[in-house]
Amino acid sequence: MAEKLFLACVEDPLVIRQILDHLKTKEEADKQTRIPPGRAPPQLGLFDA
């Protein structure tokens, strides 16, 4: 993922709240689409008699 740089001076509280709400919503959506961590393959012969 490329590094991003944002430079702005936002002083309107309503606009600040809208930006923060958008970023929070985007973060929650990103968490839902992440791939679960990998796991080891099954151990063959573990329960063979």
RAMOPE-V448334 format. One record per helix or strand. SS is the DSSP state (alpha for helix, beta for strand). FROM is the first residue (numbers start at 0). TO is the last residue. If there is no record, write none. Layout:
<<SS/FROM/TO> <SS/FROM/TO>>
This chain:
<<alpha/12/31>>
